[in-house]
Amino acid sequence: MPIRRKLPNYCIVLLLAAGVGPGVAAQEKPDAPTPQETAANETQCTAMGAQSGGEAQAKPGVEQDENPKRILGIIPNFQSKDDIPENQAPMTTREKYVLAYHQTVDISAHFGNAFQAMLQQASNGQPHYGQGWGAYADRFGAAEADQATSAFFIFGFLPHVLHDDPRYFRRKHGSVWSRIQYAASRTVITRTDSGNPTFNTPQVLGQLLQQGISTAYYPEVDRTASGVFQNWGINLAYNSAYNVLKEFYPDFLRIAFHRHPHPQDPAPEPRP
């Protein structure tokens, strides 16, 4: 989720519960099964287990991605993936634009924008909007426009033309300090579609383009070059902090709600 202009600090506690799919009923064995029937039964059980989401049917050695689609229920998090082999295949062009689409239109994005506009209204953030329902609508509309333009550039258009991967790959393993350093640095470092590290042009340039476009709908007094670059720097700093939140949020859920990962093979060495 792009961090929008002058985002105020807030904390919301959302209780999340993990659902477990229904178990697969054991099938009664025939008196004398033929090899073909046995193989068919095994195949059927495997397929049913995959469809039901039963934990017992998970393939050994395959890690499960721990990232929720929304953080605190109001922040879209579709771009976060654990840095495991199952997630390292390059995205197609269509998948990049679909990611941008979900970051823009998901209900959590609208709820977050409405909440942000409410906080700005209460604290008189960006005071040139004034007060009242009209000013609130202006703040909410600006947040929606920021969301749409930044998602288009950061997750769709620039990753498409530059052949970069717009996802955030969560390191998941290592010391707390090393993970903080890694997460914060992903604002300026990303991966190409081939998996090589590169400068994060979609994030850095995308934020600047979004700030430039915002001068078309923010109050005239805020439409200055110095304001654009100031907000650009603030957004990049907030993005680094948000990456740290994405890195540790699944750990928080696991500790707070006693979610235990399934035993897996030793974690692979993450790519740079």
C-alpha positions as CSV (number, residue, x, y, z in Angstrom):
1,M,0.0,0.0,0.0
2,P,1.5,3.3,-0.9
3,I,1.9,5.7,2.0
4,R,-0.1,8.8,1.3
5,R,0.7,12.4,2.0
6,K,1.2,13.3,5.7
7,L,-0.1,10.0,6.9
8,P,-1.0,10.4,10.7
9,N,0.1,7.9,13.2
10,Y,-2.6,5.5,14.4
11,C,-3.0,2.0,15.8
12,I,-6.0,-0.3,15.2
13,V,-6.3,-3.8,16.8
14,L,-8.0,-6.3,14.6
15,L,-8.6,-9.8,15.8
16,L,-7.9,-12.3,13.1
17,A,-8.7,-16.0,13.3
18,A,-7.4,-18.7,11.0
19,G,-9.9,-21.1,9.6
20,V,-9.2,-24.7,8.9
21,G,-10.9,-26.5,6.1
22,P,-13.0,-29.6,6.8
23,G,-11.1,-32.8,7.1
24,V,-11.3,-35.5,4.5
25,A,-13.4,-38.5,5.5
26,A,-11.5,-41.8,5.5
27,Q,-12.6,-44.1,2.7
28,E,-13.5,-47.7,3.5
29,K,-11.0,-50.1,2.0
30,P,-12.4,-52.8,-0.4
31,D,-11.6,-56.4,0.5
32,A,-9.1,-56.9,-2.3
33,P,-8.2,-53.6,-4.0
34,T,-6.4,-53.8,-7.3
35,P,-3.3,-51.6,-7.8
36,Q,-5.3,-49.4,-10.2
37,E,-8.1,-48.8,-7.6
38,T,-5.6,-48.1,-4.9
39,A,-3.8,-45.5,-7.0
40,A,-7.2,-43.9,-7.9
41,N,-8.2,-43.7,-4.3
42,E,-4.9,-42.0,-3.4
43,T,-5.3,-39.5,-6.2
44,Q,-8.8,-38.8,-5.1
45,C,-7.8,-38.2,-1.5
46,T,-5.0,-35.9,-2.5
47,A,-7.3,-33.8,-4.7
48,M,-9.9,-33.6,-2.0
49,G,-7.4,-32.6,0.6
50,A,-6.1,-29.8,-1.6
51,Q,-9.6,-28.5,-2.2
52,S,-10.6,-28.6,1.5
53,G,-7.4,-26.9,2.7
54,G,-6.9,-29.7,5.2
55,E,-3.5,-29.2,6.9
56,A,-2.8,-32.9,7.0
57,Q,-2.8,-33.1,3.2
58,A,0.0,-30.5,2.7
59,K,2.9,-31.7,0.7
60,P,6.1,-32.3,2.7
61,G,8.8,-29.8,2.1
62,V,6.5,-27.1,0.7
63,E,6.5,-23.9,2.7
64,Q,3.2,-22.0,3.1
65,D,3.1,-18.2,2.6
66,E,2.2,-16.4,5.8
67,N,1.3,-13.0,4.5
68,P,-2.3,-11.8,5.0
69,K,-3.9,-10.0,2.2
70,R,-4.8,-7.1,4.5
71,I,-2.9,-5.6,7.5
72,L,-5.1,-4.5,10.4
73,G,-8.0,-5.1,8.0
74,I,-7.7,-1.7,6.3
75,I,-4.3,-1.8,4.5
76,P,-4.0,-3.8,1.2
77,N,-1.1,-6.1,1.4
78,F,-1.4,-8.1,-1.9
79,Q,2.2,-7.3,-2.9
80,S,3.9,-9.1,0.1
81,K,5.2,-12.6,-0.4
82,D,7.5,-14.8,1.7
83,D,10.9,-15.3,0.0
84,I,10.5,-19.0,-0.7
85,P,10.9,-20.9,-4.0
86,E,7.1,-21.2,-4.4
87,N,6.9,-17.4,-4.8
88,Q,9.9,-16.7,-6.9
89,A,8.6,-17.3,-10.4
90,P,8.5,-14.0,-12.3
91,M,5.1,-12.1,-12.6
92,T,3.5,-11.8,-16.0
93,T,2.6,-8.3,-17.3
94,R,-1.1,-9.1,-16.6
95,E,-0.3,-10.1,-13.0
96,K,1.4,-6.8,-12.4
97,Y,-1.6,-4.8,-13.5
98,V,-3.9,-7.0,-11.6
99,L,-1.8,-6.4,-8.5
100,A,-2.1,-2.6,-9.1
101,Y,-5.9,-3.1,-9.6
102,H,-6.3,-4.9,-6.3
103,Q,-4.2,-2.4,-4.4
104,T,-6.6,0.3,-5.7
105,V,-10.1,-1.1,-5.6
106,D,-10.0,-3.6,-2.7
107,I,-12.5,-2.6,0.0
108,S,-9.7,-2.3,2.6
109,A,-8.2,0.5,0.5
110,H,-11.4,2.5,0.5
111,F,-11.9,1.9,4.2
112,G,-8.3,3.0,4.9
113,N,-8.7,6.2,2.7
114,A,-11.9,7.0,4.5
115,F,-10.3,6.5,7.9
116,Q,-7.3,8.6,6.9
117,A,-9.5,11.4,5.7
118,M,-11.4,11.3,9.0
119,L,-8.2,11.6,11.0
120,Q,-7.0,14.5,8.8
121,Q,-10.3,16.2,9.3
122,A,-10.2,15.8,13.1
123,S,-6.6,17.0,13.3
124,N,-7.1,19.7,10.7
125,G,-4.4,18.1,8.6
126,Q,-3.8,20.0,5.3
127,P,-5.8,22.9,6.7
128,H,-6.3,24.5,3.3
129,Y,-9.2,22.1,2.8
130,G,-11.1,23.6,5.7
131,Q,-13.8,21.8,7.7
132,G,-17.2,20.4,7.1
133,W,-18.5,17.5,5.0
134,G,-17.3,19.2,1.7
135,A,-13.8,19.4,3.0
136,Y,-14.0,15.7,4.2
137,A,-15.1,14.7,0.7
138,D,-12.2,16.6,-0.8
139,R,-9.7,14.8,1.6
140,F,-11.2,11.4,0.8
141,G,-11.2,12.0,-2.9
142,A,-7.6,13.1,-2.8
143,A,-6.6,10.0,-0.9
144,E,-8.5,7.8,-3.4
145,A,-6.7,9.6,-6.3
146,D,-3.3,9.1,-4.6
147,Q,-4.0,5.4,-4.1
148,A,-5.0,4.9,-7.8
149,T,-2.1,6.8,-9.3
150,S,0.6,5.5,-7.1
151,A,-0.6,1.9,-7.5
152,F,-0.6,2.2,-11.2
153,F,2.9,3.5,-11.4
154,I,4.5,1.4,-8.6
155,F,2.9,-2.0,-9.2
156,G,1.8,-1.8,-12.9
157,F,3.2,0.5,-15.5
158,L,6.8,1.0,-14.3
159,P,7.4,-2.7,-13.4
160,H,6.0,-3.6,-16.8
161,V,8.2,-1.3,-18.9
162,L,11.3,-1.8,-16.7
163,H,10.9,-5.6,-16.2
164,D,11.1,-5.3,-12.4
165,D,9.2,-7.3,-9.8
166,P,6.9,-5.0,-7.7
167,R,6.4,-7.5,-4.9
168,Y,7.9,-7.2,-1.4
169,F,9.7,-10.4,-0.6
170,R,9.6,-11.0,3.2
171,R,12.9,-12.4,4.4
172,K,11.3,-14.2,7.3
173,H,14.5,-15.6,8.8
174,G,17.6,-14.1,10.4
175,S,18.2,-11.7,13.3
176,V,15.7,-8.9,14.0
177,W,18.2,-6.2,13.1
178,S,19.2,-7.8,9.8
179,R,15.5,-8.1,8.9
180,I,14.9,-4.5,9.8
181,Q,17.8,-3.4,7.6
182,Y,16.6,-5.6,4.7
183,A,13.0,-4.4,4.9
184,A,13.9,-0.7,5.1
185,S,16.3,-1.0,2.1
186,R,13.6,-2.5,-0.1
187,T,12.4,1.1,-0.8
188,V,15.5,1.6,-3.0
189,I,16.3,-2.0,-3.9
190,T,14.1,-4.5,-5.7
191,R,14.4,-7.4,-8.1
192,T,14.3,-7.7,-11.8
193,D,11.9,-10.3,-13.4
194,S,15.0,-12.6,-13.6
195,G,15.6,-12.3,-9.9
196,N,18.6,-10.0,-9.8
197,P,18.8,-7.0,-7.4
198,T,18.4,-3.6,-9.0
199,F,17.5,0.0,-8.0
200,N,13.8,0.3,-7.1
201,T,12.9,2.8,-9.8
202,P,9.2,1.9,-9.7
203,Q,9.0,2.9,-6.0
204,V,11.2,5.9,-6.1
205,L,10.1,7.4,-9.4
206,G,6.5,6.2,-9.0
207,Q,6.2,8.1,-5.7
208,L,7.5,11.2,-7.4
209,L,5.2,10.9,-10.4
210,Q,2.3,10.5,-8.0
211,Q,3.2,13.6,-6.1
212,G,3.5,15.5,-9.3
213,I,0.1,14.4,-10.5
214,S,-1.4,15.3,-7.1
215,T,-0.8,19.0,-7.8
216,A,-3.8,18.8,-10.2
217,Y,-6.3,18.2,-7.3
218,Y,-4.7,19.4,-4.1
219,P,-5.4,23.0,-2.9
220,E,-3.7,25.6,-5.0
221,V,-1.6,26.8,-2.1
222,D,-0.1,23.3,-1.8
223,R,0.9,23.1,-5.5
224,T,4.6,24.0,-5.2
225,A,7.7,22.2,-6.3
226,S,9.1,22.3,-2.7
227,G,5.9,20.7,-1.4
228,V,6.1,17.9,-4.1
229,F,9.7,17.0,-3.1
230,Q,9.0,17.3,0.6
231,N,6.0,14.9,0.4
232,W,8.0,12.6,-1.9
233,G,10.7,12.2,0.7
234,I,8.2,11.7,3.5
235,N,6.4,9.0,1.5
236,L,9.7,7.2,0.8
237,A,10.5,7.3,4.5
238,Y,7.1,6.0,5.4
239,N,7.4,3.3,2.8
240,S,10.6,2.0,4.5
241,A,8.7,1.9,7.9
242,Y,5.8,0.2,6.2
243,N,8.1,-2.5,4.8
244,V,9.3,-3.2,8.4
245,L,5.7,-3.6,9.4
246,K,5.1,-6.1,6.5
247,E,8.2,-8.0,7.5
248,F,7.1,-8.6,11.1
249,Y,3.3,-8.6,10.9
250,P,3.0,-12.4,10.3
251,D,5.3,-12.9,13.3
252,F,3.0,-10.7,15.4
253,L,-0.1,-12.7,14.3
254,R,1.7,-16.0,15.1
255,I,2.7,-14.8,18.6
256,A,-0.6,-13.0,19.5
257,F,-2.9,-15.7,18.2
258,H,-0.7,-18.7,18.8
259,R,-0.4,-19.6,15.1
260,H,2.2,-22.2,14.6
261,P,3.8,-22.9,11.2
262,H,3.8,-26.5,10.0
263,P,7.2,-28.2,10.2
264,Q,9.1,-27.6,7.0
265,D,12.4,-28.4,5.4
266,P,15.2,-26.0,6.3
267,A,14.6,-22.6,4.9
268,P,16.4,-21.9,1.7
269,E,18.9,-19.1,1.5
270,P,16.9,-16.0,0.4
271,R,17.9,-14.3,-2.8
272,P,19.4,-10.7,-2.6
